[in-house]
Amino acid sequence: MWKSPAFALVGIGFQFAISIVGMTLLGRWLDGKFGTDPVLTLVFLVLGLLAGFTGAYRQLRDVLAQIGNGRGGRR
């Protein structure tokens, strides 16, 4: 999958940040469209956090399995 665990860790951080920022911006845009400030921004922020943590956990589990520290945790 990854040639180096360092590249995988950068990818994990990037995915985590993009999911949080992207979902927050989507919520902000929807708030502007429907006039529900800040309800949808907060809802989508929480969804972005959940998606970010879930994705980061899955990728980190795969990286650890790849370098030998996550024995038995592969899908």
Number of C-alpha atoms within 10 A of each C-alpha: 8 12 8 11 15 11 11 17 16 11 16 21 13 13 18 21 14 14 21 20 17 14 23 22 16 16 24 22 15 18 17 14 10 9 12 13 15 13 14 22 21 16 14 22 22 15 17 23 18 15 17 23 17 13 17 19 14 14 17 18 17 20 22 15 15 17 11 10 12 14 11 8 10 11 6
